[in-house]
Amino acid sequence: VQLVESGGGLVQPGESLRLSCVASGFTNNDYTIGWYRQPPGQQRELVATITRGGNTVYADSVKGRFTISRDNAENTVYLQMNSPKPDDTAVYYCNTAGGSLKWGQGTQVTVSS
C-alpha cells in the first residue's frame, strides 16, 4: 500500500495550485480520504476530507478557497488550492480520514512573494 502526493511547488499568494494523491496497492474508493498538512515547526493537521460518495468537509482555515475531489476511476484524490496564502505553506499529505495508512513523503507547498 502506497500513497504518492505530487503537485507542490513555490507559488505566489493568489496563484492556484492542484495537488494529486495516487494510491497503489489498495482502492481508495472504499475509504474517506483526507488531505493533511504540516507547517514548519507545527503539528500535522487535517485540511479536508471526502467520502466515497463525494461529501466533503473542510477546515475553517481553507473553507471557500480549497476544493477536495476524487476520480475513482483513476484512484486519485485532488486538492485544488485557490487563493493560497503564506500561512498555507506546509508539507501536504494524503491518507485515510483516520490516518491509518503509512504516511507518504508528502509534497511541499510554499506560498511566498
N, CA and C atoms as an extended XYZ file, in Angstrom:
339
Properties=species:S:1:pos:R:3:atomname:S:1:resname:S:1:resid:I:1 pbc="F F F"
N         0.858       -1.194        0.000 N   VAL     1
C         0.000        0.000        0.000 CA  VAL     1
C         0.889        1.237        0.000 C   VAL     1
N         0.603        2.120       -0.924 N   GLN     2
C         1.445        3.317       -1.031 CA  GLN     2
C         0.590        4.497       -1.461 C   GLN     2
N         0.868        5.636       -0.856 N   LEU     3
C         0.239        6.892       -1.241 CA  LEU     3
C         1.316        7.812       -1.764 C   LEU     3
N         1.096        8.400       -2.917 N   VAL     4
C         2.096        9.283       -3.512 CA  VAL     4
C         1.442       10.629       -3.792 C   VAL     4
N         1.971       11.647       -3.122 N   GLU     5
C         1.477       13.006       -3.308 CA  GLU     5
C         2.373       13.747       -4.296 C   GLU     5
N         1.767       14.627       -5.084 N   SER     6
C         2.544       15.420       -6.041 CA  SER     6
C         1.817       16.726       -6.336 C   SER     6
N         2.513       17.616       -7.027 N   GLY     7
C         1.890       18.857       -7.461 CA  GLY     7
C         2.293       20.081       -6.677 C   GLY     7
N         3.088       19.907       -5.646 N   GLY     8
C         3.508       21.044       -4.841 CA  GLY     8
C         4.526       21.906       -5.565 C   GLY     8
N         4.879       23.005       -4.932 N   GLY     9
C         5.867       23.898       -5.512 CA  GLY     9
C         5.848       25.243       -4.832 C   GLY     9
N         6.571       26.158       -5.438 N   LEU    10
C         6.629       27.539       -4.940 CA  LEU    10
C         5.641       28.373       -5.747 C   LEU    10
N         4.699       28.992       -5.076 N   VAL    11
C         3.720       29.835       -5.745 CA  VAL    11
C         3.605       31.164       -5.019 C   VAL    11
N         3.141       32.151       -5.748 N   GLN    12
C         2.900       33.458       -5.141 CA  GLN    12
C         1.518       33.483       -4.507 C   GLN    12
N         1.310       34.318       -3.534 N   PRO    13
C        -0.037       34.436       -2.953 CA  PRO    13
C        -1.066       34.692       -4.052 C   PRO    13
N        -2.157       33.925       -4.015 N   GLY    14
C        -3.211       34.068       -5.000 CA  GLY    14
C        -3.065       33.206       -6.240 C   GLY    14
N        -1.917       32.582       -6.399 N   GLU    15
C        -1.676       31.723       -7.569 CA  GLU    15
C        -2.176       30.315       -7.270 C   GLU    15
N        -3.035       29.774       -8.102 N   SER    16
C        -3.661       28.470       -7.837 CA  SER    16
C        -2.687       27.315       -8.029 C   SER    16
N        -3.026       26.222       -7.352 N   LEU    17
C        -2.190       25.024       -7.380 CA  LEU    17
C        -3.109       23.821       -7.189 C   LEU    17
N        -2.789       22.706       -7.846 N   ARG    18
C        -3.567       21.492       -7.639 CA  ARG    18
C        -2.658       20.347       -7.220 C   ARG    18
N        -2.969       19.747       -6.103 N   LEU    19
C        -2.224       18.604       -5.598 CA  LEU    19
C        -2.946       17.315       -5.974 C   LEU    19
N        -2.158       16.266       -6.173 N   SER    20
C        -2.715       14.957       -6.507 CA  SER    20
C        -2.232       13.916       -5.512 C   SER    20
N        -3.080       12.951       -5.249 N   CYS    21
C        -2.750       11.824       -4.367 CA  CYS    21
C        -3.163       10.553       -5.081 C   CYS    21
N        -2.178        9.752       -5.448 N   VAL    22
C        -2.449        8.498       -6.141 CA  VAL    22
C        -2.179        7.348       -5.192 C   VAL    22
N        -3.127        6.436       -5.105 N   ALA    23
C        -2.997        5.276       -4.233 CA  ALA    23
C        -2.645        4.043       -5.051 C   ALA    23
N        -1.763        3.248       -4.511 N   SER    24
C        -1.448        1.968       -5.148 CA  SER    24
C        -1.474        0.885       -4.082 C   SER    24
N        -1.925       -0.283       -4.478 N   GLY    25
C        -1.982       -1.378       -3.531 CA  GLY    25
C        -3.297       -1.467       -2.773 C   GLY    25
N        -4.155       -0.489       -2.955 N   PHE    26
C        -5.491       -0.568       -2.380 CA  PHE    26
C        -6.388        0.367       -3.169 C   PHE    26
N        -7.669        0.199       -2.984 N   THR    27
C        -8.640        1.020       -3.715 CA  THR    27
C        -9.135        2.116       -2.792 C   THR    27
N        -8.666        3.336       -3.057 N   ASN    28
C        -9.059        4.412       -2.141 CA  ASN    28
C       -10.519        4.773       -2.269 C   ASN    28
N       -11.187        4.236       -3.314 N   ASN    29
C       -12.611        4.497       -3.455 CA  ASN    29
C       -13.410        3.991       -2.263 C   ASN    29
N       -12.866        3.026       -1.532 N   ASP    30
C       -13.596        2.425       -0.421 CA  ASP    30
C       -13.476        3.240        0.863 C   ASP    30
N       -12.675        4.282        0.823 N   TYR    31
C       -12.357        4.997        2.052 CA  TYR    31
C       -12.706        6.479        1.952 C   TYR    31
N       -12.943        7.070        3.119 N   THR    32
C       -12.920        8.520        3.210 CA  THR    32
C       -11.449        8.933        3.246 C   THR    32
N       -11.071        9.809        2.332 N   ILE    33
C        -9.685       10.236        2.191 CA  ILE    33
C        -9.556       11.680        2.631 C   ILE    33
N        -8.457       11.959        3.286 N   GLY    34
C        -8.205       13.319        3.744 CA  GLY    34
C        -6.887       13.863        3.232 C   GLY    34
N        -6.854       15.168        3.055 N   TRP    35
C        -5.600       15.892        2.847 CA  TRP    35
C        -5.216       16.521        4.182 C   TRP    35
N        -3.946       16.364        4.535 N   TYR    36
C        -3.391       16.904        5.751 CA  TYR    36
C        -2.234       17.834        5.370 C   TYR    36
N        -1.822       18.648        6.328 N   ARG    37
C        -0.630       19.451        6.098 CA  ARG    37
C         0.127       19.633        7.404 C   ARG    37
N         1.431       19.833        7.256 N   GLN    38
C         2.278       20.082        8.411 CA  GLN    38
C         3.120       21.314        8.139 C   GLN    38
N         2.739       22.458        8.712 N   PRO    39
C         3.542       23.674        8.542 CA  PRO    39
C         4.870       23.527        9.277 C   PRO    39
N         5.850       24.320        8.930 N   PRO    40
C         7.155       24.222        9.588 CA  PRO    40
C         7.038       24.382       11.094 C   PRO    40
N         7.592       23.432       11.845 N   GLY    41
C         7.609       23.517       13.292 CA  GLY    41
C         6.270       23.281       13.973 C   GLY    41
N         5.275       22.818       13.218 N   GLN    42
C         3.959       22.617       13.801 CA  GLN    42
C         3.495       21.172       13.617 C   GLN    42
N         2.388       20.849       14.273 N   GLN    43
C         1.812       19.519       14.164 CA  GLN    43
C         1.084       19.357       12.840 C   GLN    43
N         0.949       18.126       12.422 N   ARG    44
C         0.155       17.833       11.240 CA  ARG    44
C        -1.315       18.090       11.533 C   ARG    44
N        -2.025       18.668       10.571 N   GLU    45
C        -3.438       18.983       10.760 CA  GLU    45
C        -4.241       18.533        9.550 C   GLU    45
N        -5.500       18.230        9.808 N   LEU    46
C        -6.399       17.794        8.744 CA  LEU    46
C        -6.968       19.025        8.033 C   LEU    46
N        -6.897       19.006        6.710 N   VAL    47
C        -7.327       20.154        5.911 CA  VAL    47
C        -8.705       19.929        5.298 C   VAL    47
N        -8.904       18.726        4.742 N   ALA    48
C       -10.173       18.438        4.061 CA  ALA    48
C       -10.343       16.934        3.944 C   ALA    48
N       -11.596       16.497        3.888 N   THR    49
C       -11.897       15.082        3.673 CA  THR    49
C       -12.980       14.941        2.614 C   THR    49
N       -12.988       13.760        1.994 N   ILE    50
C       -14.022       13.449        1.011 CA  ILE    50
C       -14.432       11.993        1.196 C   ILE    50
N       -15.731       11.746        1.263 N   THR    51
C       -16.232       10.392        1.450 CA  THR    51
C       -16.312        9.657        0.115 C   THR    51
N       -16.653        8.394        0.190 N   ARG    52
C       -16.845        7.600       -1.025 CA  ARG    52
C       -17.880        8.251       -1.939 C   ARG    52
N       -18.899        8.812       -1.333 N   GLY    53
C       -19.980        9.406       -2.107 CA  GLY    53
C       -19.733       10.836       -2.534 C   GLY    53
N       -18.591       11.391       -2.132 N   GLY    54
C       -18.245       12.737       -2.568 CA  GLY    54
C       -18.608       13.842       -1.600 C   GLY    54
N       -19.063       13.489       -0.395 N   ASN    55
C       -19.333       14.522        0.604 CA  ASN    55
C       -18.012       15.056        1.151 C   ASN    55
N       -17.952       16.357        1.324 N   THR    56
C       -16.697       16.985        1.709 CA  THR    56
C       -16.831       17.776        3.008 C   THR    56
N       -15.717       17.873        3.715 N   VAL    57
C       -15.627       18.678        4.928 CA  VAL    57
C       -14.289       19.402        4.880 C   VAL    57
N       -14.274       20.664        5.311 N   TYR    58
C       -13.058       21.472        5.249 CA  TYR    58
C       -12.754       22.101        6.603 C   TYR    58
N       -11.465       22.283        6.855 N   ALA    59
C       -11.058       23.087        7.994 CA  ALA    59
C       -11.464       24.530        7.732 C   ALA    59
N       -11.779       25.251        8.795 N   ASP    60
C       -12.213       26.640        8.639 CA  ASP    60
C       -11.165       27.488        7.926 C   ASP    60
N        -9.908       27.162        8.122 N   SER    61
C        -8.820       27.966        7.558 CA  SER    61
C        -8.757       27.905        6.033 C   SER    61
N        -9.360       26.878        5.430 N   VAL    62
C        -9.281       26.741        3.968 CA  VAL    62
C       -10.645       26.768        3.301 C   VAL    62
N       -11.688       26.829        4.100 N   LYS    63
C       -13.049       26.791        3.560 CA  LYS    63
C       -13.258       27.944        2.584 C   LYS    63
N       -13.801       27.615        1.420 N   GLY    64
C       -14.044       28.628        0.404 CA  GLY    64
C       -12.870       28.873       -0.516 C   GLY    64
N       -11.710       28.323       -0.196 N   ARG    65
C       -10.513       28.514       -1.029 CA  ARG    65
C       -10.012       27.203       -1.618 C   ARG    65
N       -10.100       26.126       -0.855 N   PHE    66
C        -9.612       24.828       -1.297 CA  PHE    66
C       -10.804       23.941       -1.647 C   PHE    66
N       -10.583       23.040       -2.607 N   THR    67
C       -11.611       22.075       -3.000 CA  THR    67
C       -10.988       20.697       -3.119 C   THR    67
N       -11.557       19.754       -2.400 N   ILE    68
C       -11.103       18.359       -2.498 CA  ILE    68
C       -12.041       17.624       -3.439 C   ILE    68
N       -11.481       16.756       -4.268 N   SER    69
C       -12.293       15.976       -5.199 CA  SER    69
C       -11.610       14.631       -5.428 C   SER    69
N       -12.337       13.734       -6.057 N   ARG    70
C       -11.735       12.417       -6.310 CA  ARG    70
C       -12.167       11.897       -7.664 C   ARG    70
N       -11.273       11.152       -8.283 N   ASP    71
C       -11.546       10.453       -9.535 CA  ASP    71
C       -11.408        8.974       -9.225 C   ASP    71
N       -12.508        8.312       -8.990 N   ASN    72
C       -12.456        6.919       -8.565 CA  ASN    72
C       -11.868        6.014       -9.655 C   ASN    72
N       -12.100        6.354      -10.889 N   ALA    73
C       -11.559        5.533      -11.979 CA  ALA    73
C       -10.031        5.570      -11.986 C   ALA    73
N        -9.469        6.701      -11.562 N   GLU    74
C        -8.010        6.856      -11.552 CA  GLU    74
C        -7.416        6.617      -10.172 C   GLU    74
N        -8.275        6.288       -9.193 N   ASN    75
C        -7.794        6.046       -7.829 CA  ASN    75
C        -6.992        7.239       -7.305 C   ASN    75
N        -7.506        8.418       -7.612 N   THR    76
C        -6.776        9.648       -7.306 CA  THR    76
C        -7.686       10.635       -6.575 C   THR    76
N        -7.093       11.315       -5.610 N   VAL    77
C        -7.781       12.389       -4.892 CA  VAL    77
C        -6.998       13.677       -5.114 C   VAL    77
N        -7.704       14.762       -5.352 N   TYR    78
C        -7.079       16.044       -5.649 CA  TYR    78
C        -7.382       17.072       -4.556 C   TYR    78
N        -6.516       18.064       -4.480 N   LEU    79
C        -6.772       19.228       -3.651 CA  LEU    79
C        -6.473       20.463       -4.494 C   LEU    79
N        -7.529       21.156       -4.887 N   GLN    80
C        -7.383       22.393       -5.639 CA  GLN    80
C        -7.223       23.530       -4.644 C   GLN    80
N        -6.109       24.224       -4.749 N   MET    81
C        -5.795       25.309       -3.820 CA  MET    81
C        -5.923       26.632       -4.565 C   MET    81
N        -6.981       27.354       -4.290 N   ASN    82
C        -7.169       28.675       -4.866 CA  ASN    82
C        -6.887       29.744       -3.810 C   ASN    82
N        -6.427       30.875       -4.276 N   SER    83
C        -6.106       31.992       -3.373 CA  SER    83
C        -5.237       31.556       -2.192 C   SER    83
N        -4.151       30.835       -2.445 N   PRO    84
C        -3.309       30.423       -1.312 CA  PRO    84
C        -2.656       31.616       -0.645 C   PRO    84
N        -2.391       31.454        0.652 N   LYS    85
C        -1.771       32.484        1.457 CA  LYS    85
C        -0.443       31.955        2.004 C   LYS    85
N         0.437       32.832        2.461 N   PRO    86
C         1.684       32.352        3.070 CA  PRO    86
C         1.447       31.364        4.223 C   PRO    86
N         0.348       31.522        4.956 N   ASP    87
C         0.040       30.594        6.051 CA  ASP    87
C        -0.273       29.184        5.560 C   ASP    87
N        -0.507       29.011        4.266 N   ASP    88
C        -0.754       27.679        3.705 CA  ASP    88
C         0.542       26.920        3.422 C   ASP    88
N         1.670       27.573        3.634 N   THR    89
C         2.957       26.913        3.425 CA  THR    89
C         3.094       25.718        4.358 C   THR    89
N         3.351       24.545        3.770 N   ALA    90
C         3.405       23.312        4.558 CA  ALA    90
C         3.778       22.155        3.641 C   ALA    90
N         4.078       21.020        4.248 N   VAL    91
C         4.143       19.763        3.504 CA  VAL    91
C         2.743       19.163        3.553 C   VAL    91
N         2.214       18.823        2.382 N   TYR    92
C         0.859       18.306        2.273 CA  TYR    92
C         0.897       16.788        2.053 C   TYR    92
N         0.043       16.089        2.791 N   TYR    93
C        -0.044       14.636        2.740 CA  TYR    93
C        -1.498       14.216        2.500 C   TYR    93
N        -1.664       13.005        1.994 N   CYS    94
C        -2.995       12.411        1.958 CA  CYS    94
C        -2.951       11.106        2.738 C   CYS    94
N        -4.097       10.716        3.232 N   ASN    95
C        -4.232        9.472        3.982 CA  ASN    95
C        -5.716        9.221        4.175 C   ASN    95
N        -6.065        8.110        4.779 N   THR    96
C        -7.458        7.906        5.131 CA  THR    96
C        -7.844        8.936        6.192 C   THR    96
N        -9.126        9.061        6.436 N   ALA    97
C        -9.582       10.069        7.385 CA  ALA    97
C        -9.015        9.834        8.779 C   ALA    97
N        -8.731        8.601        9.116 N   GLY    98
C        -8.150        8.294       10.410 CA  GLY    98
C        -6.639        8.187       10.394 C   GLY    98
N        -6.041        8.459        9.258 N   GLY    99
C        -4.587        8.366        9.167 CA  GLY    99
C        -4.072        6.961        9.382 C   GLY    99
N        -4.792        5.972        8.871 N   SER   100
C        -4.483        4.585        9.195 CA  SER   100
C        -3.417        3.959        8.315 C   SER   100
N        -3.078        4.608        7.214 N   LEU   101
C        -2.079        4.040        6.316 CA  LEU   101
C        -0.704        4.653        6.581 C   LEU   101
N         0.309        4.007        6.060 N   LYS   102
C         1.658        4.549        6.181 CA  LYS   102
C         1.721        5.879        5.443 C   LYS   102
N         2.301        6.877        6.108 N   TRP   103
C         2.366        8.198        5.503 CA  TRP   103
C         3.358        8.205        4.340 C   TRP   103
N         2.988        8.920        3.273 N   GLY   104
C         3.892        9.094        2.148 CA  GLY   104
C         4.900       10.194        2.425 C   GLY   104
N         5.622       10.580        1.374 N   GLN   105
C         6.646       11.615        1.509 CA  GLN   105
C         6.046       13.009        1.582 C   GLN   105
N         4.839       13.140        1.086 N   GLY   106
C         4.227       14.454        1.057 CA  GLY   106
C         4.744       15.290       -0.099 C   GLY   106
N         4.134       16.446       -0.282 N   THR   107
C         4.576       17.377       -1.317 CA  THR   107
C         4.621       18.771       -0.700 C   THR   107
N         5.745       19.443       -0.906 N   GLN   108
C         5.982       20.743       -0.288 CA  GLN   108
C         5.255       21.836       -1.067 C   GLN   108
N         4.495       22.636       -0.345 N   VAL   109
C         3.864       23.818       -0.927 CA  VAL   109
C         4.408       25.034       -0.191 C   VAL   109
N         4.971       25.948       -0.948 N   THR   110
C         5.486       27.184       -0.379 CA  THR   110
C         4.791       28.352       -1.057 C   THR   110
N         4.144       29.178       -0.257 N   VAL   111
C         3.434       30.343       -0.780 CA  VAL   111
C         4.188       31.587       -0.330 C   VAL   111
N         4.791       32.257       -1.283 N   SER   112
C         5.633       33.400       -0.944 CA  SER   112
C         5.747       34.329       -2.137 C   SER   112
N         5.822       35.615       -1.849 N   SER   113
C         6.036       36.595       -2.908 CA  SER   113
C         7.516       36.895       -3.068 C   SER   113
